[in-house]
Amino acid sequence: MKLLPIGIPTFSEIIENNYVYVDKTKDIYNMVTTGKIYFLSRPRRFGKSLLLSTLESLFKGEKDLFGGLYIYDKWNWEQFYPVIHLDMSEVKSKSSEVLENSLINQIKRIAKEKKIILESDIVPDIFADLIDEIHTKFGKNVVVLIDEYDAPLVDNIGDETILESNKSVMNGLYRVLKSRNEILKFVFLTGVSKFSGVSVFSGLNSPDDISLNRDFACICGYTQEDLEFYFREYIDKVALEYGYSYEECLSEIDFYYDGYSWDGINKLHNPFSTLKLFRERNFANYWYATGVTTALMNVLKKAVLEKNDVSTLFKKSGLNNTSLMSFNSLSKDITPLLFQSGYLK
């Protein structure tokens, strides 16, 4: 039995250390061969970081890691590209000044790894310089991967002053992607929400939002077929623990961990919860213990206090795709944030 990759978001580590990798490279291949700039929204602990790590290894041409996967005999391994991988969940953001310094430090670490010296201490300028210098040094267009692009915003929902000042900093950073479009090979951003007023989603060269695109509905998360193909032996162990038949155990797994859907057709299981079940052999609410969004809790408290009516949290509503994927911090409608953060399925 292969090992369970609980909390391991790095593709190379999973492959090299005999962890289970659920092959998503068919979706990845279809994505990278049909477009250039993408955005994907998924709740936390749903596999976004692993997806970006897989893209990084792919564009770096790390062929040996992809043996036996769908994309192996379809990708041109003679081509490789330099990659900038920013993780916004790692930056500090309690003020715009703190955010700027943290971003500059992360950009300088990337430059140091690539043996590039950057002089500027202004966020948009140093990011633009990083892209320019990497393009010049390697003579190739640059791949930019940004994980949890909205973390400095999500983490400060409830404080409009910090939120708006952080949004201004992030806008400066993301405008660089538009100004450097000609020397970018591929751009991919992940996050929880599409915040209104963020520059990356307006004007020319805005990313293709595939969050509710049926062609990529299963690019993160485990389908029923994934479970039975990759985890059959683990399912048998859980069934033995509870005295269930195989079918009864699958039904219980479905009851606890599936139901997520981004196309209204395909149902997906939360990867973190499912892997923890197989490790612990105990049905429990694992995702809630680590995936809870403090910002969401603050918004919920405010919504209840303003209306003095808890029923506002449980009203049924019908929203179109645009409404579900956009979030305005001043809006009184909390349904989009409930959906994006994984609580409304």
C-alpha positions in Angstrom: 0.0 0.0 0.0 1.3 3.4 -0.9 1.5 6.0 1.9 -1.1 8.6 2.5 0.0 12.2 1.5 -1.7 14.0 4.5 -0.5 17.6 4.6 2.0 17.1 1.8 1.4 19.7 -1.0 4.6 19.1 -2.9 4.3 16.9 -6.1 7.9 15.8 -6.2 7.8 14.7 -2.5 4.7 12.6 -3.1 6.1 10.9 -6.1 9.6 10.3 -4.8 8.5 8.9 -1.5 5.8 6.5 -2.7 2.8 8.4 -1.5 -0.5 8.1 -3.3 -0.9 10.6 -6.2 -4.4 10.8 -7.7 -3.6 11.6 -11.3 -5.0 14.9 -12.3 -2.7 15.4 -15.2 -5.4 14.9 -17.9 -7.1 18.0 -16.6 -3.8 19.8 -16.3 -2.9 18.9 -19.9 -6.2 20.1 -21.2 -5.8 23.4 -19.3 -2.2 24.3 -20.3 -2.7 23.4 -24.0 -5.9 25.5 -24.4 -5.1 28.7 -22.5 -2.6 30.9 -20.8 -3.9 32.8 -17.8 -6.2 31.0 -15.3 -7.9 31.5 -11.9 -9.3 28.6 -9.8 -11.3 29.1 -6.6 -11.6 26.2 -4.2 -11.9 25.9 -0.4 -8.9 25.5 1.8 -7.5 22.0 2.2 -8.8 20.9 -1.2 -5.6 20.4 -3.2 -4.9 23.8 -4.7 -1.3 23.8 -3.5 -0.6 20.4 -4.9 -2.0 21.4 -8.2 0.4 24.4 -8.4 3.3 22.2 -7.4 2.4 19.7 -10.1 2.3 22.6 -12.6 5.7 23.8 -11.4 7.3 20.4 -11.9 5.7 20.1 -15.3 7.0 23.4 -16.6 10.4 22.8 -15.2 10.5 19.6 -17.3 10.9 17.2 -14.4 10.0 14.2 -16.7 11.0 11.4 -14.3 8.3 12.5 -11.8 5.5 11.9 -14.3 6.2 8.3 -15.3 2.9 6.4 -15.6 0.7 9.5 -15.5 -1.6 10.6 -18.3 0.5 13.5 -19.4 3.8 11.6 -19.6 3.7 10.7 -23.3 1.9 13.8 -24.4 4.2 16.6 -23.1 7.2 18.0 -24.9 9.9 17.3 -22.3 12.5 19.0 -24.5 11.0 22.4 -23.5 11.2 23.8 -19.9 10.5 27.2 -18.5 11.6 29.2 -15.4 8.9 29.4 -12.7 8.0 32.0 -10.1 5.9 30.4 -7.4 4.4 32.8 -4.8 2.5 31.6 -1.8 0.4 34.4 -0.4 -0.7 32.4 2.6 2.9 32.8 3.9 3.0 36.6 3.8 2.1 38.7 6.8 -0.7 41.1 6.2 -1.8 42.9 9.4 -1.2 46.2 7.8 -0.3 47.4 4.3 3.3 48.2 5.4 3.7 44.7 6.9 2.3 43.2 3.7 4.7 45.2 1.4 7.7 44.2 3.5 6.7 40.5 3.5 6.1 40.5 -0.2 9.4 42.1 -0.9 11.2 39.5 1.3 9.4 36.6 -0.5 10.3 38.0 -3.9 14.0 38.5 -2.9 14.1 34.9 -1.7 13.0 33.7 -5.1 15.6 36.0 -6.7 18.3 34.6 -4.5 17.4 31.1 -5.4 17.8 32.0 -9.1 21.0 33.9 -8.4 19.5 37.3 -9.4 20.1 40.6 -7.6 17.2 43.0 -7.2 17.6 46.6 -6.0 14.1 48.0 -5.7 12.1 48.1 -2.5 8.8 48.9 -4.1 6.4 46.0 -4.6 5.3 46.4 -8.2 8.8 47.4 -9.3 10.6 44.6 -7.7 8.1 42.0 -9.0 8.4 43.4 -12.5 12.2 43.4 -12.2 12.1 39.7 -11.0 10.1 38.7 -14.1 12.3 40.8 -16.4 15.6 39.5 -15.0 14.5 35.8 -15.1 13.3 36.2 -18.7 16.7 37.7 -19.6 18.8 35.2 -17.7 17.1 32.1 -19.1 16.1 33.4 -22.5 12.6 32.0 -22.0 9.2 33.2 -21.2 8.3 32.9 -17.5 5.7 30.9 -15.7 4.0 32.6 -12.7 2.1 30.5 -10.1 0.3 32.3 -7.3 -1.2 30.3 -4.5 -3.9 31.7 -2.2 -3.7 35.1 -4.1 -6.4 36.5 -1.8 -5.0 35.5 1.6 -4.0 39.0 2.6 -7.6 40.0 1.9 -9.5 37.1 3.3 -7.4 37.2 6.5 -8.6 40.8 7.1 -12.3 40.6 6.3 -14.0 42.6 9.1 -11.5 45.4 9.1 -12.3 47.5 6.1 -9.4 49.9 6.6 -6.8 47.2 6.4 -8.7 45.3 3.8 -8.8 48.3 1.4 -5.1 49.2 2.0 -4.0 45.6 1.4 -6.1 45.5 -1.7 -4.2 48.5 -3.0 -0.9 46.7 -2.4 -2.1 43.6 -4.2 -3.5 45.6 -7.1 0.0 47.0 -7.7 1.5 43.5 -7.6 -1.1 42.0 -10.0 -1.0 44.8 -12.5 2.6 43.7 -13.3 1.2 40.5 -14.8 -0.7 42.5 -17.3 2.2 44.7 -18.2 4.5 41.7 -18.6 2.1 39.6 -20.6 4.4 39.3 -23.7 7.1 37.5 -21.7 4.9 35.3 -19.6 4.4 31.7 -20.8 1.6 30.7 -18.3 -0.1 32.3 -15.3 -2.2 30.4 -12.7 -3.8 31.9 -9.6 -5.7 30.1 -6.9 -7.7 31.4 -4.0 -10.9 31.2 -2.1 -12.8 34.2 -3.5 -12.9 36.6 -6.4 -12.8 39.9 -4.6 -14.5 42.9 -6.2 -12.1 45.7 -7.1 -9.0 43.6 -7.5 -7.1 44.6 -10.7 -6.2 41.1 -11.8 -9.9 40.4 -12.7 -10.5 43.6 -14.8 -9.3 44.9 -18.1 -7.2 43.2 -20.7 -5.5 39.8 -20.0 -7.7 39.0 -17.0 -7.5 35.3 -16.1 -10.0 32.7 -17.4 -12.0 31.7 -14.3 -12.4 27.9 -14.4 -13.9 27.6 -10.9 -17.3 26.6 -12.3 -16.1 25.3 -15.7 -17.5 21.8 -16.2 -14.3 20.8 -18.0 -12.3 21.3 -14.9 -14.9 20.5 -12.2 -12.8 17.6 -10.9 -9.3 19.1 -11.1 -9.1 19.1 -7.3 -10.8 16.6 -4.9 -11.5 12.9 -5.2 -14.2 11.5 -7.3 -15.9 8.2 -6.5 -13.8 6.5 -9.2 -10.6 8.0 -7.6 -11.5 6.5 -4.3 -12.1 3.0 -5.5 -9.1 3.0 -7.9 -6.4 4.5 -5.6 -7.7 3.6 -2.1 -9.4 0.2 -2.3 -7.2 -1.4 0.3 -7.7 1.5 2.7 -11.5 1.4 2.2 -11.3 -2.3 3.1 -9.4 -1.5 6.3 -12.0 1.0 7.4 -14.8 -1.4 6.6 -13.1 -4.1 8.7 -12.8 -1.6 11.6 -16.5 -0.9 11.6 -17.8 -4.3 10.5 -19.1 -2.9 7.3 -19.3 -4.4 3.9 -17.4 -2.6 1.2 -20.5 -1.0 -0.2 -21.7 0.1 3.3 -18.3 1.7 3.9 -18.5 3.6 0.6 -21.9 4.8 1.6 -20.6 6.1 4.9 -17.7 7.8 3.3 -20.1 9.5 0.9 -22.3 10.6 3.7 -19.4 12.2 5.6 -17.1 13.6 2.9 -18.7 14.0 -0.5 -21.3 16.4 -1.9 -18.9 19.1 -3.2 -19.7 20.0 -6.7 -18.6 22.8 -9.0 -20.7 21.8 -12.1 -23.9 20.4 -10.5 -23.1 17.0 -11.9 -19.8 15.6 -10.5 -19.6 15.0 -6.8 -16.3 15.2 -5.0 -14.8 14.1 -1.7 -12.7 16.5 0.4 -9.1 15.1 0.1 -7.9 16.1 3.5 -10.9 14.5 5.4 -10.8 11.4 3.2 -7.1 10.9 3.8 -7.5 11.4 7.5 -10.3 8.8 7.6 -8.0 6.3 6.0 -5.2 7.1 8.4 -7.3 7.1 11.6 -10.0 4.6 10.5 -12.5 6.8 12.3 -15.3 8.9 10.8 -14.9 12.5 12.1 -15.1 16.1 11.0 -11.4 16.5 10.1 -11.7 19.4 7.7 -13.5 21.7 10.0 -10.7 21.4 12.6 -8.1 22.8 10.2 -10.0 24.5 7.4 -12.2 26.9 9.3 -11.9 30.5 8.0 -11.7 33.1 10.7 -12.9 35.7 8.3 -16.1 33.7 7.6 -16.8 33.4 11.3 -16.5 37.2 11.7 -18.9 37.8 8.8 -21.4 35.3 10.2 -21.3 36.9 13.6 -21.9 40.3 12.1 -24.8 39.0 9.9 -26.5 37.5 12.9 -26.0 40.4 15.2 -27.2 43.0 12.7 -30.4 41.1 12.0 -30.7 39.4 15.4 -32.0 36.4 13.6 -29.9 33.2 13.1 -32.3 31.9 10.4 -30.6 34.2 7.9 -27.8 31.6 7.8 -30.1 28.8 6.6 -32.3 30.4 4.0 -32.3 28.8 0.6 -31.3 31.0 -2.2 -30.7 30.7 -6.0 -27.6 32.5 -7.4 -26.0 32.5 -10.8 -22.4 31.6 -11.4 -21.2 35.2 -11.2 -22.9 35.8 -7.9 -21.5 32.7 -6.4 -17.9 33.4 -7.3 -17.7 37.1 -6.4 -17.3 38.6 -3.0 -17.9 42.1 -1.8 -16.8 42.7 1.8 -19.5 45.3 2.2 -22.3 43.1 0.9 -24.9 41.7 3.4 -25.2 38.5 1.3 -23.0 35.9 2.9 -24.0 33.1 0.6 -21.1 33.5 -1.9 -18.5 33.4 1.0 -20.2 30.3 2.5 -20.0 28.6 -0.9 -16.4 29.6 -1.7 -15.1 28.6 1.7 -16.6 25.2 1.5 -19.5 25.3 4.0 -22.3 25.6 1.4 -22.2 22.6 -0.9 
